[in-house]
C-alpha cells in the first residue's frame, strides 16, 4: 500500500510540475508577443511621423523692419526682440 501511495504522489508531483512549467512558458511567450507587437508599433509610428524641416534664411532678400513678438506660453510671457 505504501508503494502505491508513493507512486501516485510522485506522478501527481511530476504532473503538477509539468503543468506549472507549461503555464509559465505560455505566460512568457504571451508576454514576449505583447512586447514585440508594442515595439513594432512604436517603430512604425516613428517612421510615419513627420520629420522636422530646418528653416533657412535667404541672405539676398531685403530685411523688413523686425517687430517684437510677444506671447504667453502658459509658463510666462515671452518677448522676442
N, C-alpha and C positions, 0 to 999 in steps of 0.2 A: 504494500500500500504506500509505503514511504517513497519508493522509486517512481510510482505513477504520479504522485503529487509533485515530486521534484521535476519530473519530465514536463508536466503540464505548466508549472510555474516558469520553467526555463523557456518553453515555447511561447508562453504569454509575454515574458520579458523580451524575447527576441522580436516578437510581433510588435510590441509597443515601441521598441527602439527603432525598428524599420518604419513604423508609421510616423514617428517623430522626425526621422530623417527625411522622409518623403515630404512631410508638411513643411519642414524648414527649407528644403531645396526648392519647393514650389513657391514659397514665400519669397525667397531670394531671387528666383527668376522673375517673378512678378514685379518686384522692386527694381530690378535691373531693366526690365522692359519699360516701366514708367519713367525712369531716369533717362533712358535712351530716347524715348519719344519727346520728353521735355528738351533735351539737348538738340535734337534735330529741329524742333520747332523754334528754338532760340536761334540756331544757325540760319534757318530760312528767314526768320524775322529780321535778323541783322542784314542779310543780303538784300532784302526788299526795301529796307528803309532808305530814304533819300540821302544822298551824300551831300555834305556841305559844299557850297560854291564859294570860292575865295573872291573877294571884291578886289578889283584892280583900278587904280587911279590912272586916268588918262593925263599925261603930262602936257600934252599940247592944247588941251581945252582951256579956255579962259576961266579964271576963277570968279565966281559970283561972290558978292559980299556975304559973309557967313553969319547966319543968325544963331544966337544961342538957343539950344534946345533944352527945355525943362520938362521933366516928367516925374511922376511918382510911381515907384515900382512896388509899393506896399511896405517897404522897409525904410523908406526915407525919400526925400526929394533929391533928384539928380539934376545937376546943371552942367550941360556940355557946352563949353565956350568955344 
